[in-house]
Every structure is written in C-alpha cells, then in structure tokens.
Amino acid sequence: RNDYIVLFGDDVRLLDCGWPQKIEECFRNISTNTGLPLGAACVAMNDLSFPGFPTFPVIHRWHLNQFGTLLPKQFVNQGGDP
C-alpha cells in the first residue's frame, strides 16, 4: 500500500533487504505497546555511520493524513534531506 515515507540521502545504500518488514514491525510494536494509532510515531533506520542517531526517519501515511504535510513550513532544510 505504500504506507511509508523514508527520508534518504542520495548516497544511501541499503544493506538489509528485510528493512520494510522491520519498519512495519516497529510501527506495530509502538502501536501495541502505547495504544497509539498505527503510524502515530516516527521510527528510524540504523545508520552505520552514526550509530544511535536517527539519520533516516520513517514516516507513516497516518502522519500525512493527520497533518496534511510531511514537513511543517518552519522546517528549513534541503527539502528534508538528512
């Protein structure tokens, strides 16, 4: 269904072919453990260059449906490029 938006840079290489399933599992776990609607969170991929830092956030379709935009107008950056 294309429920996820991932903010990647143009130099990113994905080394885990199972990443979509892991991301989906993270969103399900957050929803189950907190009672929040599925997608009412932001998860991030593991960046080997910056362990523990959420370099590549993943946003669920819920966010766009709820807020009507990916990034607020106050977010000044290179189009959200991390």
KOLMARDREN-489546 format. One record per residue (C-alpha): y, x, z; residue in three letters. Coordinates in steps of 0.001 Angstrom, whole numbers, padded with zeros to 6 digits, always signed. Example, Ala and Ser with C-alpha at 12.3 -4.5 7.8 and 13.67 -1.06 7.14 Angstrom:
BEGIN
-004500+012300+007800ALA/-001060+013670+007140SER/
//
This chain:
BEGIN
+000000+000000+000000ARG/+002350+002954+000132ASN/+003411+002250+003717ASP/+004671+005768+004492TYR/+007604+007942+003509ILE/+007337+011648+004241VAL/+010403+013869+004119LEU/+009079+017024+002460PHE/+010986+020012+001224GLY/+010436+021213-002332ASP/+008492+024258-001150ASP/+005828+022467+000933VAL/+002117+022994+000388ARG/-000285+020514+001978LEU/-003333+022359+003283LEU/-005164+019351+004750ASP/-006469+016854+002215CYS/-007112+014363+005054GLY/-003473+014130+006131TRP/-002904+010484+005082PRO/-005728+009292+007336GLN/-004455+011415+010242LYS/-000947+009998+009869ILE/-002288+006451+009781GLU/-004356+007156+012890GLU/-001253+008461+014705CYS/+000681+005278+013924PHE/-002276+003113+015051ARG/-002643+005092+018294ASN/+001063+004790+019111ILE/+000952+001058+018499SER/-002204+000593+020578THR/-001037+002779+023463ASN/+002529+001445+023693THR/+002308-002132+022447GLY/+004946-001400+019807LEU/+004538-002950+016357PRO/+002545-000811+013932LEU/+005043+001556+012329GLY/+007711+001334+015050ALA/+007624+005073+015550ALA/+008118+008341+013772CYS/+005336+010888+013573VAL/+005469+014372+012117ALA/+003183+016760+010326MET/+002241+020120+011732ASN/+004332+022849+010131ASP/+002590+026216+010383LEU/+005962+027975+010052SER/+007410+026148+013090PHE/+004546+025010+015371PRO/+005538+022148+017649GLY/+008731+021350+015734PHE/+008803+018032+013795PRO/+009906+019556+010482THR/+008343+016880+008267PHE/+008838+013385+009717PRO/+006807+010434+008504VAL/+008466+007015+008484ILE/+006519+003762+008151HIS/+007522+000834+005950ARG/+008281-001049+009207TRP/+011345+001168+009655HIS/+012776+000242+006240LEU/+012025-003437+006759ASN/+013665-003372+010191GLN/+016748-001259+009457PHE/+017179-001687+005705GLY/+017615+002035+005080THR/+015780+005296+005533LEU/+018691+007284+006950LEU/+021853+005983+008582PRO/+025115+006755+006787LYS/+026075+009061+009667GLN/+023164+011357+008798PHE/+024851+014038+006759VAL/+022365+016392+005170ASN/+020914+017260+001787GLN/+019525+013759+001214GLY/+017303+014105+004269GLY/+015758+017353+003002ASP/+014427+019157+006082PRO/
//
